[in-house]
Amino acid sequence: MRKLISAAAGIFIYLIGSAAPAPAAWVYEGEFQPPQTDPPFGKPKGLAVPEENVFYVSSTYNHKMYLVRPGGYIEWGGLGGGPGQFNYPSGVALAPNRYVYVCDNLNYRVQCFTPLGSYLGDFLALPETPYGRPINIAISDAGTVYVGFPFTDEVRFYNLAGSMLGSWGGRGAGNGQFYNPQGMAVTADNKVYVADQNNDRIQYFTASGSYLGQWGHTGSGPGELMNPTGVAIGPDGTAFVADYGNFRVQYFTASGSFLGSFGNRGQGPGEFEGPINVALSPSASLVYVADRDNDRVQWFRDSPTNVIPASLGKIKALFE
């Protein structure tokens, strides 16, 4: 079996400063941006979080994957079409065995890796059409792999080996239709949530794609959406949505009742320039956000004992 992996000495970047009591839930805690990359970080997109303070993120324009953990990071990939190489990697998801699945967008495939980035294999997600560009991915606890295709406005699902099991969708604004499906999440009871970007809504389905419900409509008020691109579901059913066009993250009940939001447009700690994806730690105590146009990943804690004041947003590097 072919394998390809490259690693770099790790640098973990975090904010330093005097601590102060946290005033509210979902307070900014830190951020990550790898040094010495050109372009800087290359527009992070896909996120997956196996445990607190450890996450995977795809760097689309640098054609790499990063595994970030306390004290450092591992990177692998590079531009190309060979095993372990990428051409615009996007969505990232973890299988029950913690293997890492990555949507290799412009190579028209999904690749699979060990937790440390060794190549295991790949499958063509939509080989019968030139528009088969997988953009995002989610994997259920049972091992069903859901892949979104914005150019055909559908979701297809597979087993872990890449055999297709079914599909649903199609262009439109009706129930179960999509107009540019983006981020996805699967709950413990096998409901599939899809960020329907250009319809400004979140839809949810059974494991085989039967329509269950939706929420959201165009706007910038509480509970309204503007080009949502990511969704993550906590153990209690709370749904976090990357509200890309409104430069914020909103959170809802599982059926779509508005609970709150955080973030606004800007470059400072806790601000966003294109929050394109969102992911949760397993306990949902941390929310990670791919802040695309700020070239960083930020994370937020639900009820921390300390928080870094925004005025002290300096960075420090730790070398292993």
NUKOL-437134 format. One line per 5 residues: their letters; for each residue x, y, z of C-alpha. Coordinates in steps of 0.25 Angstrom, whole numbers, plus 5000, padded with zeros to 4 digits. Layout:
N
A	X:Y:Z | ...
END
This chain:
320
MRKLI	5000:5000:5000 | 5005:5014:4996 | 5008:5023:5007 | 5013:5038:5007 | 5016:5047:5019
SAAAG	5024:5058:5022 | 5026:5065:5036 | 5031:5078:5041 | 5036:5083:5054 | 5024:5088:5062
IFIYL	5021:5102:5066 | 5009:5104:5074 | 5004:5118:5075 | 4995:5123:5086 | 4992:5137:5092
IGSAA	4998:5142:5104 | 4995:5152:5114 | 4989:5155:5128 | 4977:5146:5131 | 4963:5152:5135
PAPAA	4950:5146:5139 | 4942:5141:5128 | 4929:5150:5126 | 4921:5141:5118 | 4920:5128:5110
WVYEG	4928:5125:5097 | 4939:5134:5101 | 4951:5135:5091 | 4963:5126:5097 | 4973:5125:5086
EFQPP	4977:5123:5071 | 4987:5116:5062 | 4994:5120:5050 | 5006:5113:5045 | 5018:5122:5042
QTDPP	5026:5124:5029 | 5016:5119:5020 | 5013:5126:5006 | 5001:5130:5005 | 4999:5131:5020
FGKPK	4992:5118:5024 | 4986:5117:5010 | 4971:5119:5015 | 4968:5109:5025 | 4955:5101:5023
GLAVP	4952:5087:5028 | 4953:5084:5043 | 4952:5072:5051 | 4955:5071:5066 | 4958:5057:5072
EENVF	4960:5063:5086 | 4961:5076:5094 | 4973:5084:5089 | 4976:5075:5077 | 4970:5078:5064
YVSST	4972:5075:5049 | 4971:5086:5039 | 4972:5087:5023 | 4980:5098:5017 | 4974:5100:5003
YNHKM	4983:5109:4996 | 4996:5102:5002 | 4990:5088:4999 | 4994:5083:5012 | 4988:5077:5025
YLVRP	4991:5080:5039 | 4990:5073:5052 | 4991:5083:5063 | 4994:5079:5077 | 5000:5085:5090
GGYIE	5014:5088:5087 | 5014:5087:5072 | 5008:5082:5059 | 5010:5072:5048 | 5008:5075:5034
WGGLG	5007:5067:5021 | 5003:5068:5007 | 5007:5078:4996 | 5002:5081:4982 | 5000:5069:4973
GGPGQ	4991:5057:4969 | 4999:5046:4976 | 4996:5038:4988 | 4996:5048:5000 | 4997:5060:4991
FNYPS	4986:5070:4990 | 4979:5080:4980 | 4971:5089:4989 | 4968:5080:5001 | 4955:5085:5007
GVALA	4946:5077:5017 | 4952:5068:5028 | 4945:5057:5036 | 4949:5046:5046 | 4945:5032:5045
PNRYV	4941:5024:5057 | 4955:5018:5057 | 4961:5032:5056 | 4966:5031:5042 | 4965:5044:5035
YVCDN	4957:5046:5023 | 4960:5058:5014 | 4952:5064:5002 | 4963:5066:4992 | 4954:5076:4984
LNYRV	4961:5078:4970 | 4967:5064:4970 | 4952:5059:4970 | 4954:5049:4981 | 4954:5046:4996
QCFTP	4967:5042:5003 | 4969:5034:5016 | 4980:5035:5025 | 4985:5030:5039 | 4984:5039:5050
LGSYL	4998:5044:5048 | 4996:5046:5033 | 5001:5033:5026 | 4993:5031:5013 | 4984:5019:5014
GDFLA	4976:5020:5001 | 4966:5028:4993 | 4953:5027:4985 | 4947:5035:4974 | 4935:5042:4980
LPETP	4927:5045:4967 | 4935:5039:4956 | 4925:5039:4945 | 4924:5054:4944 | 4935:5065:4943
YGRPI	4927:5073:4953 | 4930:5063:4964 | 4937:5072:4973 | 4935:5068:4988 | 4935:5080:4997
NIAIS	4931:5075:5011 | 4930:5062:5018 | 4924:5056:5031 | 4925:5042:5037 | 4915:5035:5046
DAGTV	4918:5027:5058 | 4913:5015:5050 | 4924:5018:5039 | 4915:5024:5028 | 4923:5035:5020
YVGFP	4914:5047:5015 | 4920:5056:5004 | 4915:5069:4999 | 4916:5073:4984 | 4913:5087:4982
FTDEV	4914:5086:4966 | 4903:5076:4966 | 4896:5081:4979 | 4895:5067:4985 | 4900:5059:4997
RFYNL	4905:5045:4994 | 4908:5034:5005 | 4918:5023:5005 | 4924:5012:5014 | 4938:5014:5019
AGSML	4944:5007:5008 | 4938:5017:4998 | 4926:5009:4992 | 4914:5018:4989 | 4902:5014:4997
GSWGG	4892:5025:4992 | 4890:5040:4990 | 4879:5051:4991 | 4878:5066:4987 | 4878:5073:4974
RGAGN	4877:5088:4971 | 4866:5096:4977 | 4860:5102:4989 | 4850:5092:4992 | 4850:5082:5004
GQFYN	4862:5073:5002 | 4868:5081:4991 | 4881:5089:4991 | 4887:5101:4985 | 4902:5099:4988
PQGMA	4902:5090:5000 | 4914:5092:5009 | 4918:5088:5023 | 4911:5075:5029 | 4910:5068:5043
VTADN	4904:5055:5048 | 4898:5053:5061 | 4899:5041:5070 | 4885:5037:5066 | 4889:5038:5052
KVYVA	4882:5051:5047 | 4890:5058:5036 | 4891:5073:5037 | 4895:5081:5024 | 4898:5096:5022
DQNND	4890:5099:5010 | 4899:5112:5007 | 4892:5119:4996 | 4878:5116:5001 | 4882:5122:5015
RIQYF	4877:5111:5023 | 4881:5098:5031 | 4874:5085:5026 | 4874:5072:5034 | 4871:5058:5029
TASGS	4870:5043:5033 | 4883:5035:5031 | 4878:5031:5017 | 4874:5045:5013 | 4859:5046:5016
YLGQW	4856:5061:5019 | 4853:5064:5034 | 4853:5079:5035 | 4860:5092:5033 | 4862:5106:5039
GHTGS	4868:5119:5035 | 4865:5130:5025 | 4873:5141:5019 | 4876:5153:5028 | 4886:5158:5039
GPGEL	4877:5158:5051 | 4877:5147:5062 | 4875:5134:5056 | 4876:5139:5042 | 4887:5134:5032
MNPTG	4895:5139:5021 | 4903:5128:5013 | 4904:5118:5024 | 4916:5109:5021 | 4918:5100:5034
VAIGP	4910:5093:5044 | 4914:5085:5056 | 4905:5078:5066 | 4908:5076:5081 | 4905:5064:5090
DGTAF	4893:5071:5095 | 4888:5074:5081 | 4892:5089:5081 | 4895:5093:5067 | 4907:5103:5064
VADYG	4906:5109:5050 | 4917:5117:5043 | 4909:5129:5038 | 4920:5133:5027 | 4913:5145:5022
NFRVQ	4910:5151:5035 | 4924:5149:5041 | 4919:5141:5053 | 4916:5128:5059 | 4901:5125:5063
YFTAS	4896:5114:5072 | 4882:5108:5072 | 4875:5096:5078 | 4874:5083:5070 | 4861:5088:5063
GSFLG	4866:5102:5060 | 4862:5111:5072 | 4872:5122:5073 | 4881:5122:5086 | 4892:5132:5083
SFGNR	4904:5136:5075 | 4918:5141:5076 | 4928:5149:5067 | 4927:5161:5058 | 4935:5166:5046
GQGPG	4950:5169:5049 | 4964:5164:5050 | 4965:5164:5066 | 4963:5152:5075 | 4949:5147:5074
EFEGP	4946:5154:5061 | 4945:5148:5048 | 4947:5151:5033 | 4940:5139:5027 | 4937:5128:5037
INVAL	4936:5117:5028 | 4935:5105:5037 | 4932:5101:5051 | 4936:5088:5059 | 4934:5084:5074
SPSAS	4943:5077:5084 | 4936:5063:5088 | 4930:5069:5100 | 4926:5082:5093 | 4934:5090:5103
LVYVA	4942:5097:5092 | 4937:5102:5079 | 4948:5103:5067 | 4945:5113:5056 | 4953:5113:5042
DRDND	4954:5128:5040 | 4957:5127:5026 | 4961:5141:5021 | 4969:5144:5034 | 4977:5131:5031
RVQWF	4975:5125:5045 | 4967:5116:5054 | 4961:5122:5066 | 4955:5114:5078 | 4946:5118:5089
RDSPT	4942:5112:5102 | 4928:5111:5108 | 4931:5115:5123 | 4946:5117:5125 | 4952:5122:5138
NVIPA	4961:5131:5131 | 4961:5138:5117 | 4972:5146:5110 | 4968:5161:5108 | 4967:5165:5094
SLGKI	4976:5177:5096 | 4987:5167:5099 | 4986:5159:5086 | 5001:5156:5085 | 5006:5143:5080
KALFE	5017:5134:5085 | 5023:5122:5079 | 5028:5109:5086 | 5038:5101:5079 | 5039:5086:5082
END
